[in-house]
Structure formats: structure tokens, C-alpha cells
Amino acid sequence: MPAELSYEEWYNEYVKGSTKYKLQKVMKDKKISGKLIMGPKQLNLDNYTFDDEHINKERDHKVTKEEAVSFMKNAKFALSR
């Protein structure tokens, strides 16, 4: 902890100001369950299949397979349920 900061200043900047804290607050406020994983490990998507029927027709996400792969490759966090 930097000497020039009070505990409250440090907490507000480094804890409450952290991305993880903000994401956890959104999850709590929106009642989203699951364990937050920061910096998830990369998945091997070589054999990845894309279920357009479920993803776009049932759930109406309006994404292509290429977009879905890009989202997974560039994810900064994930949820484990």
C-alpha cells in the first residue's frame, strides 16, 4: 500500500476501482450467478461447432461463428456456472 494513501483511499482505488470488483457488483445487482474468472485460459477451438439453431434462432443472439470464436479468444473474463 503506498504510504501517501490512507487505507480508505487505497481501498477505493485498488479494490472498489478494480475491474473484478465492478464486475462482481454488476453480477450481484443483476442477480447473475456463477464464479467470476478473470483472464480465462484460452480454449482450443479447432473442433468447435456452432449451433446456429440454438444461438440465433432460439436465443436470438445474432452472431456468426466467426464472431463467437472472436469473443471467446478475446475474453477478459468468464463465468463458471
Secondary structure as the mmCIF struct_conf table of DSSP 4:
data_model
#
loop_
_struct_conf.conf_type_id
_struct_conf.id
_struct_conf.beg_label_comp_id
_struct_conf.beg_label_asym_id
_struct_conf.beg_label_seq_id
_struct_conf.end_label_comp_id
_struct_conf.end_label_asym_id
_struct_conf.end_label_seq_id
TURN_TY1_P TURN_TY1_P1 ALA A 3 GLU A 4
BEND BEND1 LEU A 5 LEU A 5
HELX_RH_AL_P HELX_RH_AL_P1 TYR A 7 TRP A 10
HELX_RH_PI_P HELX_RH_PI_P1 TYR A 11 VAL A 15
TURN_TY1_P TURN_TY1_P2 LYS A 16 GLY A 17
BEND BEND2 SER A 18 SER A 18
HELX_RH_AL_P HELX_RH_AL_P2 THR A 19 ASP A 29
TURN_TY1_P TURN_TY1_P3 LYS A 30 LYS A 31
BEND BEND3 GLY A 34 GLY A 34
STRN STRN1 LYS A 35 MET A 38
BEND BEND4 GLY A 39 GLY A 39
HELX_LH_PP_P HELX_LH_PP_P1 PRO A 40 LEU A 43
TURN_TY1_P TURN_TY1_P4 ASP A 46 ASN A 47
HELX_RH_AL_P HELX_RH_AL_P3 ASP A 52 ASP A 52
HELX_RH_PI_P HELX_RH_PI_P2 GLU A 53 GLU A 58
TURN_TY1_P TURN_TY1_P5 ARG A 59 ARG A 59
HELX_RH_AL_P HELX_RH_AL_P4 LYS A 65 LYS A 73
TURN_TY1_P TURN_TY1_P6 ASN A 74 ASN A 74
BEND BEND5 LYS A 76 LYS A 76
STRN STRN2 PHE A 77 SER A 80
#
